[in-house]
Amino acid sequence: PLTSLVENGFITPPSLHFVRNHGPVPDCKWESHKVEVQGLVEKPVTLTMDEITAMPSFTIPVTLVCAGNRRKEENMTKQTIGFNWGAAGTSTNMWTGVRLRDLLLSCEIDLSKAKHVCFVGSEDLPNGKYGTSIDIATAMDSYGDVMLAYKQNDLPLLPDHGYPVRVIIPGWIGGRMVKWLRRIEVTAEPSDNYYHFFDNRIMPPHVDAELAKKEGWWYKPEYLFNQLNINSAISSPEHGEHIPVSDVETYTTKGYAYSGGGRKITRVELTVDGGLTWKLCNVSYPEAKISPAPAYGRHWCWVMWQCEVSTVELVNALSRTGEIACRAWDESNNTQPSNLTWNLMGMGNNCHFRIKMNAVEKDGKIHLACEHPTIAGPSTGGWMKPPEKKVEEVKKQETMPKSGKTFTPAEVAKHNSEDSAWIIVHDKVYDCTPYLKSHPGGEASILMNAGTDTTEEFDAIHSQKAQKLLEDYYIGDLVAGDSGVAGSSPVSSEAEQEEDLVALNPKKWIDFKLIEREELTSDSRRFRFALQSPNHKLGLPVGHHFLVSTRIDGKLVIRAYTPTSSNDDLGYFELVIRVYFKNVHPKFPMGGIMSQHLDSLQIGDYISARGPLGHYEYVGHGEIDVNHNRMQKKHLGFICGGTGITPAFQIIKAISKDPSDTTEVYLLYANRCPDQILLRSELDSITSRCTNIKVWYTVDTLQGCTEEWKFSVGFVTEDMVREHLPKYSSDAFVGLCGPPPMIQYACEPNLKKLGFDQSSYVCF
């Protein structure tokens, strides 16, 4: 509790020190634990704990603060993606350790190249080891006091606090102070660790989880939360306390305050009239008596404050705002805002700390009953209440079955066709039959999961928007029973597949072995995977795709791919992909997770695939099937961007292989530069021998191009579409495949200008 924390004084007992870990505490042993120092140093070293403790050490008090301190107040405004911290997510201990600066100097750090210092811990988490980084100025500041700590309050670290060694970065959030430290790496770039990107950020209030993912907000460095912001809280009166105003003349309010970056708290103020006037509080500075830091202008610790308030003032407050509130100021004249600003992670909340008061009668006397904003954790209490559900959400819940209908897995398994397609997600049953025709990915992607528990796959592919949309189709809850065929489908045996010699199965994940790989360019690859036998065909309609799944850092990842091979290529299929490496695109420093995984595959490794699915099929001789609507066309156009070429290439290849198929094909293919045009040699070969197939390229830039370029430069324009695609007619149809911005802002508007309506084109 907040009051206990403050009443225990300036130095927090380890039993009261807040704990924030991302997973189970690793079992680290003093005797075997080692810390590596590597990267931009002339003398890399691996140190045992005895070697670390033999180095010159120092001891100072430092206040640690969880970045989510006071988050529950934000959750009462709008739910964040973090759990409910109250105002007690802060503590102060005496820390003993080795200066990071001294250690890096002993390793002869290359300061001409070094820009960051990365830390990695020992715990095993769903997305790898926990890691992050700090800038080189902070790491090498001779007055910054960054240390590798192995003692707290003159005792070995407790396991929860990083035993046997952790990082302490005074003035920064706790999330940068890596526990159970294993590795220190000096680098020219910030950490590429998963948790450096997907934790400890304060984004603008309009950014929700879906937008953050869609627009790459997680990768924008300006929203990192590093140095602490200024904050304060009231511990007395505590939540639920009754102040007997008829028995006492004054009441002593108490609390804490802190700031970041070594900035000194210069004053704390209290208001009992809604901010019209502010009373100066008495602030104590114990840090100056036990730490050298204040003498050289650094203040790493919280302060405790008190303020005497007359009971008359408190009673008068009831007739005004009914509250008391505090705020702090630091030496940079930073102060706390009056109101909170919501952010997705619920971090850095530092608005005025308010306690509400109500008059109550107790034992025949008047008391002031005090309420804090929130009570930490899932407990109810506090004057802040959860946000009311929106009207549309209430109506939706009123129309959903509450607890009446239940289904066993066997019952759900019977609904596995287009006549009745049910799925299970998080133990809820949904009837998706009405949505089959409307699904953006085509009905096949629902039907392949119909009758099964598709929780993990659904979560791996879909956004929060899609998850909310799913609620419209809720029909009941899952209960235990005979599993039928619901749930995870086992990989089919080779014997089962030999029966019809079709490799893919829409209901089962099939493993395929990598037998060949070829580097086409620095970032493009061709992979060949063996089917179950030399006589198997893939079983993929022309223009369709399949799903590839794998587990990366324990998390299921699923992506759709269209092979460049076809059904008459027996015994194998081929994928041509572009590898999106990390640290290449500034907005997406992690790169493409699946493409990098595929690039890491060695001969003999396997991938899992499932399909087919899609809503555009080329049947042959100009006949196409779009969402089960068969059409006969004489002219087919395609506008593709980058790796979106593969479904169009499959159709072009099929037409080129049939001399009797005279369907005219027009491809407008956009890429960044000539060197990045996938399948160009194959496309050029086809156009050289097939007069009914025409291909036109456009690129963003000719930088590095050595050939005499006879095609277009720039984004897809109306003139390009007019000149290099078929004219609009009832005999023409266009397929689109590429990045969403290209489709939305270049392809569709220009097609509409030339007379194409939504019935005459489709996105793959």
C-alpha positions in Angstrom: 0.0 0.0 0.0 1.1 3.5 -0.7 0.9 4.7 2.9 3.1 1.8 4.1 5.6 2.6 1.4 6.0 6.2 2.5 5.7 5.6 6.3 8.7 3.2 6.0 10.9 6.1 5.1 13.4 7.2 2.6 15.1 3.8 2.2 12.6 1.1 1.2 12.8 -2.3 2.9 13.4 -5.0 0.1 10.1 -6.6 1.2 8.2 -3.5 0.2 10.2 -2.7 -3.0 8.0 -3.0 -6.0 8.7 -5.9 -8.4 8.2 -5.8 -12.1 9.4 -8.8 -14.2 8.4 -9.9 -17.7 8.5 -13.6 -16.9 9.7 -16.2 -14.4 12.8 -15.4 -12.4 15.7 -17.3 -13.9 17.7 -19.6 -11.6 21.1 -17.8 -11.7 24.0 -19.1 -9.6 26.8 -16.8 -8.4 29.5 -19.4 -9.1 28.5 -19.9 -12.8 27.0 -16.6 -13.8 29.0 -14.5 -16.3 28.7 -11.2 -18.0 30.0 -10.7 -21.5 31.2 -7.3 -22.8 31.5 -7.1 -26.5 30.9 -5.0 -29.6 32.9 -1.8 -30.3 35.6 -2.5 -27.7 39.2 -3.4 -28.3 39.3 -5.8 -25.4 36.1 -7.9 -25.2 35.8 -9.7 -21.9 33.7 -12.3 -20.1 33.6 -11.7 -16.3 32.6 -13.9 -13.5 30.8 -12.5 -10.5 34.0 -12.7 -8.4 35.8 -10.7 -11.0 33.1 -8.1 -11.1 33.0 -7.7 -7.3 36.9 -7.4 -7.2 36.6 -4.2 -9.3 36.4 -0.7 -7.6 32.8 -0.2 -6.4 30.6 2.5 -5.0 27.3 2.8 -3.2 24.6 5.4 -3.7 20.8 5.6 -3.1 18.7 5.5 -6.3 14.9 5.7 -6.6 13.5 3.1 -9.1 10.2 3.7 -10.8 8.1 1.5 -13.0 7.2 3.2 -16.2 3.6 2.3 -15.5 3.4 3.9 -12.1 -0.2 5.2 -11.6 -1.4 3.4 -14.8 -4.7 2.3 -13.3 -5.9 6.0 -13.4 -5.4 5.8 -17.2 -7.2 2.4 -17.3 -10.2 4.1 -15.6 -10.2 6.6 -18.5 -9.7 4.0 -21.3 -8.2 0.6 -21.1 -4.5 0.5 -22.0 -2.5 -2.6 -22.8 -0.9 -2.6 -19.4 -2.0 -3.9 -16.0 -3.2 -1.8 -13.1 -0.3 -0.2 -11.2 -1.4 2.2 -8.4 0.9 5.0 -7.2 3.2 2.6 -5.3 5.3 1.5 -8.3 8.4 3.3 -6.9 11.0 2.5 -4.2 14.4 3.6 -3.1 17.4 1.3 -2.1 21.1 1.7 -1.5 22.7 0.1 -4.5 26.3 -1.1 -4.6 28.2 -2.0 -7.8 30.7 -1.2 -10.5 30.5 1.9 -12.7 29.6 1.0 -16.3 31.9 3.8 -17.5 34.9 2.3 -15.7 34.2 -1.2 -17.1 33.9 0.1 -20.7 37.0 2.2 -20.4 38.9 -0.9 -19.2 37.7 -2.7 -22.3 39.0 0.2 -24.5 35.7 1.3 -25.9 35.8 2.8 -29.4 34.2 6.2 -28.7 34.7 7.3 -32.3 32.0 4.7 -33.4 30.1 3.9 -30.2 26.6 5.4 -30.0 24.7 3.0 -27.8 25.2 0.4 -25.1 22.9 -2.6 -25.2 22.0 -4.9 -22.3 20.6 -8.4 -22.4 19.2 -10.4 -19.5 19.0 -14.1 -18.7 15.2 -14.8 -18.6 13.5 -16.9 -21.2 10.5 -15.0 -22.6 8.0 -15.6 -25.4 10.0 -13.2 -27.7 13.5 -14.1 -26.6 15.7 -12.6 -23.8 14.8 -9.2 -22.4 17.0 -6.5 -23.7 17.2 -2.8 -24.3 19.8 0.0 -24.7 20.9 3.5 -23.5 22.7 6.2 -25.4 26.5 6.4 -25.1 26.3 9.8 -23.4 24.4 8.4 -20.5 26.6 5.3 -20.3 29.8 7.3 -20.2 28.8 10.3 -18.1 31.3 10.5 -15.3 28.6 11.9 -13.1 25.8 9.6 -14.4 26.4 6.9 -11.9 25.2 4.0 -14.2 26.3 0.8 -12.5 26.3 -2.9 -12.6 24.8 -3.5 -9.1 25.2 -6.7 -7.1 24.0 -5.4 -3.7 20.9 -3.7 -2.4 20.8 -2.2 1.1 24.2 -3.8 1.7 22.9 -7.3 1.0 23.1 -9.5 -2.2 20.3 -8.7 -4.7 17.1 -10.6 -4.1 16.2 -13.0 -7.0 13.2 -10.8 -7.9 15.5 -7.8 -8.2 18.1 -9.3 -10.5 20.4 -11.6 -8.5 23.3 -11.8 -9.0 23.8 -8.6 -11.1 21.6 -6.0 -12.7 21.9 -2.6 -14.3 21.0 0.6 -12.4 20.5 3.8 -14.5 19.7 6.7 -12.1 17.0 9.0 -13.3 15.6 6.5 -15.9 12.6 4.2 -15.9 13.0 0.8 -14.4 12.3 -0.9 -17.8 15.9 0.0 -19.0 17.6 -1.4 -15.9 18.1 -5.0 -17.2 18.1 -7.7 -14.4 20.0 -10.9 -14.4 22.5 -9.2 -16.8 24.3 -11.6 -19.2 25.6 -9.4 -22.0 26.7 -5.8 -22.6 27.3 -4.8 -26.3 28.6 -1.5 -27.4 27.0 -0.6 -30.8 26.5 2.1 -33.4 22.7 1.5 -33.4 20.1 1.1 -30.7 19.1 -2.3 -29.5 17.1 -4.4 -31.9 15.7 -6.5 -29.1 11.9 -7.2 -29.3 11.3 -5.6 -25.9 13.2 -2.4 -26.8 10.6 -1.8 -29.4 7.4 -3.2 -27.9 7.7 -1.9 -24.4 8.2 1.4 -22.6 6.8 4.0 -25.0 4.5 6.9 -24.7 2.6 7.4 -27.9 0.1 10.2 -28.8 -3.4 9.6 -27.4 -5.0 8.9 -30.8 -2.8 5.9 -31.3 -4.5 2.6 -30.4 -3.1 -0.9 -30.7 -4.3 -1.4 -34.3 -3.0 1.9 -35.5 0.3 1.4 -33.7 0.8 -1.8 -35.6 -0.5 -0.6 -38.9 1.5 2.6 -39.0 4.7 1.4 -37.3 4.5 3.6 -34.2 6.4 0.9 -32.2 9.5 1.7 -34.2 9.5 5.5 -33.9 12.4 6.4 -31.6 10.9 9.7 -30.5 8.2 7.9 -28.4 10.6 5.9 -26.3 10.2 6.5 -22.5 13.7 6.8 -21.0 14.2 9.5 -18.4 11.5 9.8 -15.7 9.1 12.6 -15.8 8.1 14.6 -12.7 5.5 13.0 -10.4 4.1 13.1 -6.9 1.4 11.4 -4.8 -0.4 11.8 -1.5 0.0 8.9 0.9 -1.8 10.5 3.9 -4.7 10.6 4.1 -4.8 7.0 2.9 -7.6 5.4 1.0 -10.6 4.8 3.2 -9.3 7.0 6.1 -11.8 9.0 8.1 -10.6 12.3 9.4 -12.5 13.4 12.6 -12.7 17.1 11.8 -14.6 17.8 15.0 -11.8 16.3 17.2 -8.7 17.9 15.6 -7.7 21.3 14.4 -5.1 20.3 11.8 -4.2 17.3 9.7 -0.8 16.5 8.3 -0.9 15.4 4.7 2.1 13.4 3.4 3.5 12.0 0.2 6.4 11.6 -2.1 7.7 13.3 -5.2 10.4 12.5 -7.8 11.8 13.7 -11.1 14.1 12.2 -13.8 17.5 12.9 -15.3 19.0 14.0 -12.0 16.7 17.0 -11.7 16.1 18.2 -8.1 12.5 18.6 -6.8 12.4 22.2 -5.8 8.9 22.4 -4.3 5.7 20.4 -3.7 2.4 22.2 -3.4 -1.0 21.3 -2.1 -4.4 22.7 -3.0 -7.7 22.5 -1.2 -9.7 24.8 -3.5 -9.4 23.2 -6.9 -6.1 24.9 -7.8 -7.2 28.5 -7.1 -4.4 28.7 -4.4 -1.5 26.4 -3.6 0.2 25.8 -0.2 3.9 25.1 -0.1 4.8 21.8 1.5 7.7 21.0 3.7 10.1 18.9 1.7 12.9 16.8 3.2 16.1 15.9 1.3 17.7 12.8 3.0 19.7 12.0 -0.2 22.1 14.9 0.5 23.1 13.4 3.8 24.0 9.9 2.4 24.9 10.4 -1.2 27.6 12.4 -3.0 25.4 12.9 -6.1 23.7 16.1 -4.9 27.1 17.7 -4.4 27.8 17.4 -8.1 24.3 18.5 -9.2 22.6 15.1 -9.6 19.5 14.1 -7.6 18.6 10.5 -8.1 16.1 10.0 -5.3 12.6 10.8 -4.3 11.8 13.3 -1.6 9.2 13.1 1.2 6.9 16.0 1.9 4.4 17.1 4.5 1.8 19.9 4.7 -0.3 20.9 7.7 -3.9 21.7 6.7 -6.5 23.0 9.1 -9.7 21.0 9.4 -11.6 24.2 8.6 -9.8 24.3 5.2 -10.8 20.6 4.6 -14.4 21.2 5.5 -14.5 24.3 3.2 -13.1 22.1 0.4 -16.3 20.1 0.6 -18.3 23.1 -0.6 -15.9 23.7 -3.5 -14.4 20.7 -5.3 -14.5 18.2 -2.5 -10.9 17.2 -3.0 -7.3 17.9 -2.2 -4.5 17.6 -4.8 -0.8 17.9 -5.0 1.8 18.8 -7.6 5.6 19.0 -7.7 8.1 21.2 -9.5 11.7 20.5 -10.4 14.8 22.7 -11.1 13.9 22.8 -14.8 10.5 24.3 -13.8 8.8 21.2 -15.0 5.5 20.6 -13.2 2.7 18.1 -13.3 -0.3 18.7 -15.6 -3.8 19.1 -14.1 -5.3 16.3 -16.2 -3.9 13.0 -17.5 -3.2 12.3 -21.1 -4.1 8.7 -22.1 -1.6 6.6 -24.0 -1.7 3.1 -25.3 0.8 1.6 -22.8 -0.5 3.7 -19.9 3.0 5.0 -19.1 4.2 8.2 -17.5 0.9 9.2 -15.9 1.8 12.3 -13.8 -1.3 14.4 -13.5 -2.2 16.1 -10.2 -2.8 13.4 -7.6 -6.3 14.0 -6.2 -8.1 12.7 -3.2 -11.9 13.1 -3.0 -13.6 13.7 0.4 -17.1 13.1 1.6 -18.7 14.0 4.9 -20.0 11.0 6.9 -21.4 10.6 10.3 -19.6 8.2 12.6 -20.3 7.8 16.4 -22.4 10.9 16.3 -19.5 13.0 14.9 -18.6 14.3 11.4 -15.7 12.7 9.6 -14.2 13.3 6.2 -14.1 10.0 4.3 -11.1 10.0 1.9 -10.9 8.2 -1.5 -7.8 7.8 -3.6 -8.2 7.7 -7.4 -7.7 4.0 -7.6 -6.8 0.8 -5.7 -3.9 -1.1 -7.4 -4.6 -4.3 -9.2 -7.9 -5.9 -10.0 -9.5 -4.7 -6.7 -12.4 -2.3 -6.9 -12.3 1.0 -5.1 -11.3 4.6 -5.6 -13.2 7.5 -6.9 -12.3 6.9 -10.5 -14.7 4.5 -12.2 -14.2 2.3 -15.3 -15.4 4.0 -18.5 -19.0 3.3 -19.4 -19.5 1.1 -22.3 -20.6 2.8 -25.5 -24.3 2.5 -26.4 -23.5 0.3 -29.5 -21.5 -2.1 -27.3 -24.3 -2.4 -24.8 -26.8 -3.1 -27.6 -24.5 -5.7 -29.0 -24.1 -7.5 -25.7 -27.9 -7.4 -25.2 -28.4 -9.2 -28.5 -25.7 -11.8 -27.8 -26.7 -15.1 -26.1 -25.6 -14.8 -22.5 -25.3 -18.3 -21.2 -27.9 -20.4 -22.8 -26.4 -22.2 -25.7 -23.4 -24.5 -25.4 -21.7 -26.8 -27.9 -19.2 -29.6 -27.7 -16.2 -29.8 -30.1 -17.9 -32.7 -31.8 -21.1 -30.7 -32.4 -19.0 -27.8 -33.9 -17.1 -30.2 -36.1 -20.3 -31.0 -38.0 -20.5 -27.4 -39.3 -17.6 -27.5 -41.7 -19.1 -26.6 -45.1 -20.3 -23.5 -46.9 -23.8 -24.4 -45.9 -22.9 -24.1 -42.2 -19.4 -22.8 -41.2 -18.8 -22.6 -37.5 -15.5 -21.9 -35.8 -14.1 -21.8 -32.2 -12.1 -18.8 -31.0 -11.1 -18.6 -27.3 -13.8 -21.1 -26.3 -16.5 -19.1 -28.0 -18.5 -20.5 -30.9 -19.2 -18.4 -34.0 -21.4 -19.1 -37.0 -19.6 -17.4 -39.9 -21.9 -18.7 -42.6 -23.5 -15.3 -43.3 -20.0 -13.7 -43.7 -18.6 -16.2 -46.2 -19.3 -14.0 -49.3 -18.1 -10.8 -47.6 -14.8 -12.0 -46.2 -11.9 -10.0 -47.7 -9.7 -13.0 -48.0 -12.4 -15.1 -49.7 -14.6 -17.8 -48.2 -12.0 -20.5 -48.6 -10.0 -19.0 -45.7 -13.0 -19.5 -43.4 -14.0 -22.9 -44.8 -10.6 -24.3 -44.3 -11.1 -23.7 -40.6 -14.8 -24.5 -40.4 -15.6 -26.9 -37.6 -12.3 -26.5 -35.8 -10.8 -24.5 -33.0 -8.9 -21.8 -34.8 -7.9 -19.6 -31.9 -4.2 -19.4 -32.5 -4.4 -19.0 -36.2 -7.1 -16.3 -35.9 -5.0 -14.3 -33.4 -1.9 -14.6 -35.5 -3.6 -13.1 -38.6 -6.3 -10.8 -37.5 -6.4 -7.3 -36.1 -8.5 -6.1 -33.1 -11.0 -4.7 -35.6 -11.6 -8.2 -37.0 -11.9 -9.6 -33.5 -14.6 -7.1 -32.7 -16.3 -7.9 -36.0 -16.4 -11.6 -35.0 -18.7 -10.7 -32.1 -21.6 -10.3 -34.5 -21.5 -14.0 -35.2 -21.3 -15.3 -31.7 -23.8 -18.1 -31.0 -22.7 -19.8 -27.8 -19.9 -21.2 -25.7 -17.7 -24.3 -25.9 -18.0 -27.1 -23.4 -16.0 -30.2 -22.8 -17.0 -33.3 -24.8 -16.0 -35.6 -27.5 -13.5 -33.8 -29.7 -14.7 -35.1 -33.0 -12.5 -33.5 -35.5 -12.4 -30.1 -33.9 -9.2 -28.6 -32.5 -5.7 -28.9 -33.8 -5.6 -31.0 -36.9 -2.7 -33.5 -37.0 -0.3 -33.5 -40.0 -1.6 -36.0 -42.5 0.4 -39.1 -43.1 2.1 -39.9 -46.3 -0.2 -42.8 -46.9 -3.2 -40.6 -46.7 -1.8 -38.1 -49.2 -0.8 -40.8 -51.7 -4.5 -41.7 -52.2 -5.2 -38.8 -54.4 -1.7 -37.5 -55.0 -2.7 -33.9 -54.0 -0.2 -32.3 -51.6 -2.2 -29.5 -50.0 -5.0 -30.1 -47.6 -7.3 -27.2 -46.6 -8.0 -28.8 -43.2 -4.5 -29.8 -42.2 -1.0 -28.4 -41.9 1.4 -30.3 -44.1 5.2 -30.3 -43.7 7.3 -29.8 -46.8 11.1 -30.2 -47.0 13.4 -27.7 -48.5 15.5 -29.4 -51.2 17.0 -26.4 -53.2 17.6 -22.7 -52.5 19.0 -20.0 -54.8 20.1 -16.4 -54.1 18.7 -14.4 -57.0 19.8 -11.0 -55.7 21.1 -9.7 -52.4 17.5 -9.7 -51.1 15.6 -12.2 -53.2 15.5 -16.0 -53.0 14.1 -19.0 -54.9 13.2 -22.0 -52.7 12.2 -25.4 -53.9 10.2 -27.7 -51.6 9.6 -31.4 -52.1 6.0 -32.7 -52.2 5.1 -36.1 -50.6 6.2 -38.1 -53.6 7.6 -37.3 -57.1 4.1 -38.0 -58.5 2.3 -35.5 -56.3 0.9 -32.3 -57.6 0.5 -29.3 -55.3 -3.3 -29.0 -55.8 -3.5 -25.2 -56.1 -5.9 -23.6 -58.5 -4.2 -21.0 -60.8 -4.2 -17.6 -59.0 -4.8 -19.0 -55.5 -2.4 -19.1 -52.6 -1.7 -21.1 -49.5 -0.7 -20.3 -45.9 2.8 -20.9 -44.5 3.1 -21.1 -40.7 6.0 -21.3 -38.3 6.8 -20.4 -34.7 9.2 -17.5 -34.1 10.2 -16.8 -30.5 7.4 -19.1 -29.4 4.7 -17.1 -31.3 2.7 -18.5 -34.2 3.4 -16.5 -37.4 1.3 -17.1 -40.6 1.7 -15.6 -44.0 0.1 -16.2 -47.4 2.3 -17.1 -50.5 1.6 -17.9 -54.1 4.2 -20.3 -55.7 5.7 -19.6 -59.0 5.4 -23.3 -59.9 2.1 -24.9 -61.1 0.2 -28.1 -60.7 1.9 -29.7 -63.7 5.3 -29.3 -61.9 5.0 -32.7 -60.2 6.9 -33.5 -57.0 7.8 -30.0 -55.9 6.7 -26.4 -55.6 8.8 -23.2 -55.8 8.5 -19.9 -53.9 10.3 -16.7 -55.0 10.4 -14.1 -52.2 12.0 -10.9 -51.2 13.7 -10.9 -47.9 12.9 -7.8 -45.8 16.0 -7.5 -43.6 15.9 -5.7 -40.3 17.6 -2.3 -39.9 17.0 -1.4 -43.6 13.7 0.4 -43.6 13.6 3.1 -40.8 9.9 2.6 -40.2 10.2 -1.1 -39.9 13.6 -1.8 -38.2 12.6 -5.4 -37.4 12.1 -6.2 -41.1 9.8 -9.0 -42.3 9.6 -11.8 -39.6 8.5 -14.6 -42.0 10.8 -13.6 -44.9 13.8 -13.5 -42.6 12.8 -16.9 -41.2 12.6 -18.4 -44.7 16.0 -16.9 -45.5 17.4 -18.7 -42.5 16.2 -22.2 -43.7 18.9 -24.7 -44.7 18.5 -27.7 -47.0 16.6 -30.3 -45.2 14.5 -27.9 -43.1 10.7 -27.9 -43.2 7.9 -25.4 -43.5 4.2 -26.1 -42.8 1.6 -25.2 -45.4 -2.2 -25.3 -45.6 -4.6 -24.5 -48.4 -5.6 -23.7 -51.1 -7.5 -20.4 -50.6 -8.3 -17.4 -52.7 -11.1 -15.8 -54.6 -9.6 -15.3 -58.1 -9.1 -18.4 -60.2 -8.0 -18.6 -63.8 -9.9 -21.6 -65.2 -8.4 -21.4 -68.8 -9.1 -19.9 -72.2 -10.2 -16.5 -70.8 -12.5 -18.0 -68.2 -12.1 -16.7 -64.6 -13.8 -17.4 -61.4 -14.1 -14.4 -59.0 -15.9 -15.2 -55.7 -17.7 -18.1 -57.4 -18.8 -15.9 -60.2 -17.7 -17.4 -63.5 -16.9 -14.9 -66.3 -15.5 -15.2 -69.8 -13.0 -12.4 -70.7 -10.8 -11.7 -73.8 -8.5 -9.2 -72.1 -7.0 -9.6 -68.6 -5.0 -6.8 -67.0 -2.8 -6.9 -63.9 -1.3 -4.1 -61.8 1.2 -5.5 -59.4 3.8 -4.1 -57.0 6.9 -5.8 -55.7 6.2 -9.3 -54.4 2.6 -9.0 -55.4 3.7 -10.3 -58.8 3.3 -14.0 -57.9 -0.4 -14.6 -58.4 -0.4 -12.7 -61.7 2.8 -14.5 -62.8 1.0 -17.8 -62.1 -1.8 -16.9 -64.4 0.5 -15.5 -67.1 2.6 -18.6 -66.9 -0.5 -20.8 -67.4 -1.6 -18.9 -70.4 1.8 -18.9 -72.0 2.1 -22.7 -71.6 -1.1 -23.3 -73.6 -0.7 -22.4 -77.3 -4.4 -22.6 -77.8 -5.1 -20.0 -75.2 -5.2 -16.6 -77.0 -6.4 -14.5 -74.0 -4.7 -11.1 -74.2 -2.8 -10.3 -71.0 -1.5 -6.8 -69.9 0.8 -6.5 -66.9 1.8 -3.1 -65.4 4.5 -4.0 -62.8 5.8 -1.4 -60.3 9.1 -1.8 -58.3 11.6 0.4 -56.4 14.4 0.0 -59.0 15.2 -2.2 -62.0 17.4 -4.5 -59.9 14.5 -5.4 -57.6 12.1 -6.6 -60.3 11.2 -10.1 -59.3 10.9 -12.8 -62.1 12.0 -10.3 -64.7 13.9 -12.8 -66.8 10.9 -15.2 -66.8 8.5 -12.4 -67.7 10.8 -11.2 -70.5 11.2 -14.7 -71.8 7.4 -15.1 -72.0 6.8 -11.8 -73.8 9.5 -12.6 -76.3 7.6 -15.7 -77.5 3.9 -14.9 -76.7 2.5 -12.0 -78.7 -0.7 -12.0 -76.6 1.2 -11.2 -73.4 2.5 -7.7 -72.8 4.5 -6.5 -69.8 5.4 -2.9 -68.8 7.6 -1.9 -65.9 7.8 1.2 -63.8 10.3 2.0 -61.1 10.7 4.6 -58.4 14.3 5.4 -59.2 17.0 4.5 -61.8 19.8 5.0 -59.2 22.4 2.3 -59.9 20.7 1.2 -63.2 23.3 0.4 -65.9 20.9 -0.6 -68.7 19.2 1.7 -71.2 15.8 2.0 -69.5 12.9 2.0 -72.0 10.1 1.8 -69.5 8.5 4.2 -67.0 9.8 5.9 -63.9 7.5 6.9 -61.1 4.3 5.8 -59.4 1.5 4.3 -61.3 -0.4 7.0 -63.1 -3.6 7.4 -65.2 -1.5 7.6 -68.4 0.3 4.3 -67.5 -3.0 2.6 -66.9 -4.4 4.0 -70.2 -1.4 2.9 -72.3 -0.5 -0.4 -70.7 -3.7 -2.0 -69.6 -6.8 -3.1 -71.7 -9.4 -0.5 -72.4 -12.6 -0.8 -70.3 -15.1 -3.1 -71.9 -17.3 -6.0 -70.9 -14.6 -8.3 -72.2 -11.9 -6.8 -69.9 -11.1 -7.6 -66.2 -8.2 -6.3 -64.0 -6.5 -8.0 -61.0 -4.5 -5.9 -58.4 -1.9 -7.1 -56.0 0.6 -4.9 -54.1 1.0 -2.7 -51.1 -2.3 -1.3 -49.8 -1.3 2.4 -50.4 -0.5 1.6 -54.0 -3.9 -0.1 -54.5 -5.8 2.6 -52.6 -4.2 5.7 -54.0 -2.8 4.7 -57.4 -4.6 1.7 -58.8 -8.2 2.1 -58.0 -8.6 5.9 -58.6 -6.9 5.6 -62.0 -9.0 2.6 -63.0 -12.2 4.4 -62.1 -11.1 7.5 -64.1 -10.9 5.2 -67.2 -14.4 3.7 -66.7 -13.6 0.6 -64.6 -16.1 0.0 -61.8 -15.9 -2.4 -58.9 -17.3 -5.3 -60.8 -14.5 -5.1 -63.4 -11.5 -5.4 -61.1 -10.5 -7.3 -57.9 -7.7 -7.4 -55.4 -6.0 -10.8 -55.0 
